[in-house]
Amino acid sequence: MFWGLLLALVLVLLPAGAGAAEIQRWDLRDGDGEPWGLVVFPQPDPAYAPGWRLRLTARTPAAALDHHEPLQLDDGFGRLWQLDNRSAELVAPGESPLPLHSAQFDLEGLQPRPSAVLPLHLKLVLADGEAELLLGPDQVAALSSLPAAPSNQS
């Protein structure tokens, strides 16, 4: 009885997903004040290559995202990164259309990892222009400390 109670207590106190890759979400605004959602997560679908993904979702109906161009990042001190566009992963293989308001990118291109103390500037291609977002301390710290890519294979 004691061991069962102890095990139950440990499971309750253990953070959800401890040891597993955590999904992280933030609300942002672009340079024009338009709302965006940012999600960092491990690719869970075994139909696609494993690894960390960054998904941006426009919360404005007028914004249509490009599903081919990479996401560009810079730290303002000369370090530049390009993240490959993986928007095709937003739907099952062979399915379409892709969602107009979301685009997904492969965080494998974020090597070496950025400094945890410098803001990151993101430039995202839209169907009719660009959106620019600035990541703050919480988002930059999360990206700079991403562990090795998790496997999506069971």
CORMOCOR-V200406 format. One record per residue. RES is the residue in one small letter. PSI is psi in degrees with one decimal (NA if undefined). Layout:
BEGIN
res:RES psi:PSI
res:RES psi:PSI
END
This chain:
BEGIN
res:m psi:-46.3
res:f psi:-45.2
res:w psi:-36.7
res:g psi:-41.9
res:l psi:-41.4
res:l psi:-44.0
res:l psi:-43.2
res:a psi:-41.0
res:l psi:-43.3
res:v psi:-43.3
res:l psi:-34.6
res:v psi:-40.6
res:l psi:-19.6
res:l psi:129.6
res:p psi:144.2
res:a psi:131.5
res:g psi:18.1
res:a psi:128.9
res:g psi:-13.6
res:a psi:163.0
res:a psi:133.7
res:e psi:139.9
res:i psi:133.0
res:q psi:136.7
res:r psi:144.2
res:w psi:155.0
res:d psi:133.4
res:l psi:170.5
res:r psi:140.3
res:d psi:-177.1
res:g psi:-19.7
res:d psi:4.0
res:g psi:6.7
res:e psi:142.4
res:p psi:144.3
res:w psi:153.4
res:g psi:139.1
res:l psi:128.9
res:v psi:133.4
res:v psi:127.5
res:f psi:159.4
res:p psi:138.2
res:q psi:114.4
res:p psi:-16.5
res:d psi:116.6
res:p psi:-9.0
res:a psi:-14.0
res:y psi:160.5
res:a psi:140.4
res:p psi:163.6
res:g psi:174.1
res:w psi:141.3
res:r psi:150.8
res:l psi:123.2
res:r psi:131.2
res:l psi:134.0
res:t psi:121.5
res:a psi:134.7
res:r psi:22.3
res:t psi:125.0
res:p psi:-27.3
res:a psi:-18.1
res:a psi:120.2
res:a psi:122.1
res:l psi:147.4
res:d psi:135.5
res:h psi:17.7
res:h psi:-36.0
res:e psi:147.3
res:p psi:163.2
res:l psi:130.9
res:q psi:135.7
res:l psi:146.5
res:d psi:153.6
res:d psi:4.3
res:g psi:-3.7
res:f psi:26.4
res:g psi:-5.0
res:r psi:125.7
res:l psi:146.5
res:w psi:151.6
res:q psi:126.7
res:l psi:125.1
res:d psi:140.7
res:n psi:123.8
res:r psi:33.6
res:s psi:-24.8
res:a psi:-22.1
res:e psi:-6.2
res:l psi:-15.6
res:v psi:164.8
res:a psi:150.5
res:p psi:131.0
res:g psi:-8.0
res:e psi:158.5
res:s psi:171.6
res:p psi:164.8
res:l psi:148.7
res:p psi:131.1
res:l psi:-33.1
res:h psi:3.5
res:s psi:146.8
res:a psi:149.5
res:q psi:143.2
res:f psi:151.4
res:d psi:117.4
res:l psi:0.4
res:e psi:-30.1
res:g psi:-5.2
res:l psi:58.9
res:q psi:135.1
res:p psi:160.0
res:r psi:147.2
res:p psi:163.7
res:s psi:145.3
res:a psi:-8.6
res:v psi:-9.0
res:l psi:136.5
res:p psi:154.5
res:l psi:134.2
res:h psi:126.3
res:l psi:136.4
res:k psi:119.1
res:l psi:128.7
res:v psi:130.4
res:l psi:169.2
res:a psi:-29.0
res:d psi:34.1
res:g psi:-142.3
res:e psi:156.3
res:a psi:142.4
res:e psi:131.4
res:l psi:150.5
res:l psi:122.1
res:l psi:135.5
res:g psi:-171.4
res:p psi:-41.3
res:d psi:-45.5
res:q psi:-42.3
res:v psi:-41.8
res:a psi:-40.9
res:a psi:-44.4
res:l psi:-37.6
res:s psi:-19.5
res:s psi:17.1
res:l psi:132.7
res:p psi:179.3
res:a psi:151.8
res:a psi:127.1
res:p psi:156.8
res:s psi:142.1
res:n psi:9.4
res:q psi:134.9
res:s psi:NA
END
